[in-house]
Amino acid sequence: MNAVIEATEHDNSCIDADQADEISPLVVIDHDRRDNVSVQEAIHWANEARCPVTLYIYDVTDGTTAQHFDSMGVRLPETESKAG
């Protein structure tokens, strides 16, 4: 599996999302990635992060991991209108 983590507070901009506490920019993990790990390794890695994170798990062969980072660029509505 490929694993991606990003700060849970990133989802605050999503409509109807639960609101996570925003934390200091000094400890926020914008995003990080580990390739070819087991689900157990990915969960352990995410649990050891220095801030609350959302863990995304992708199949190694489906190419979705790279698309995850492309999608992050249009997460906010004002970014979508400028990109589109």
MIGU-218628 format. One line per field, with one value per residue (C-alpha): x, y, z. Coordinates in pm, 1 decimal, padded with zeros to 6 digits. Layout:
N
east [X ...]
north [Y ...]
up [Z ...]
END
This chain:
84
east [00000.0 00095.9 00004.2 -00044.8 -00103.5 -00207.0 -00316.9 -00677.5 -00743.2 -00708.5 -01060.4 -01205.5 -01259.3 -01482.2 -01856.2 -02019.9 -01683.5 -01628.5 -01403.8 -01064.2 -00872.7 -00615.4 -00268.5 00059.3 00207.9 00532.0 00386.4 00133.0 00209.4 00102.4 00142.9 00376.9 00392.8 00522.0 00524.7 00511.8 00401.5 00154.4 -00174.5 -00044.0 00273.1 00067.2 -00161.1 00133.3 00308.8 -00005.0 -00057.3 00300.0 00256.6 00325.9 -00026.8 -00369.5 -00369.6 -00598.9 -00454.8 -00520.5 -00431.3 -00393.9 -00317.8 00041.8 -00060.7 -00355.9 -00170.6 -00402.8 -00129.8 00006.6 -00347.5 -00396.0 -00135.7 -00285.0 -00629.2 -00497.7 -00430.1 -00801.3 -00930.8 -01055.3 -01342.2 -01147.0 -00862.1 -01105.7 -01245.6 -00894.6 -00783.9 -01094.7]
north [00000.0 00365.5 00591.9 00967.1 01173.4 01534.2 01749.9 01681.7 02056.5 02061.1 01918.1 02219.9 02384.9 02100.7 02155.4 01976.5 01859.0 01818.3 02101.4 02002.6 02238.8 02439.7 02402.9 02586.6 02597.8 02479.3 02132.9 02095.9 01823.3 01965.5 01623.6 01327.5 00999.5 00647.0 00391.7 00012.8 -00018.2 -00252.7 -00119.7 -00185.6 00016.2 00301.0 00316.8 00308.6 00585.1 00803.8 00750.2 00864.1 01193.8 01518.2 01649.3 01493.9 01360.3 01202.8 00882.6 00794.7 00444.4 00361.8 00048.8 00060.0 -00016.6 00217.7 00548.3 00729.3 00840.7 01098.1 01219.7 01284.3 01560.6 01711.4 01720.5 01898.9 02206.0 02259.2 02186.1 02538.6 02695.9 03012.3 02794.6 02593.7 02905.6 03031.4 02691.5 02629.3]
up [00000.0 -00038.8 00250.8 00265.5 00578.3 00608.3 00898.5 00994.8 01003.4 00622.7 00604.4 00788.3 00449.1 00326.2 00337.7 00634.8 00770.8 01141.7 01253.8 01389.3 01613.5 01422.5 01566.6 01538.9 01188.9 01347.6 01410.8 01128.0 00878.1 00543.1 00385.6 00387.8 00200.0 00251.4 -00028.9 -00015.8 00345.8 00510.1 00645.0 00996.1 00925.1 00777.8 01082.0 01320.9 01123.8 01126.1 01498.5 01566.5 01373.5 01560.6 01497.4 01431.9 01074.6 00820.2 00675.5 00313.3 00194.1 -00174.5 -00371.7 -00496.0 -00853.9 -00912.5 -00955.3 -00714.3 -00475.3 -00722.3 -00795.8 -00423.7 -00432.7 -00751.3 -00587.2 -00278.7 -00493.0 -00561.6 -00211.8 -00145.0 -00346.6 -00436.2 -00567.6 -00780.9 -00949.0 -01032.5 -01166.1 -01371.0]
END
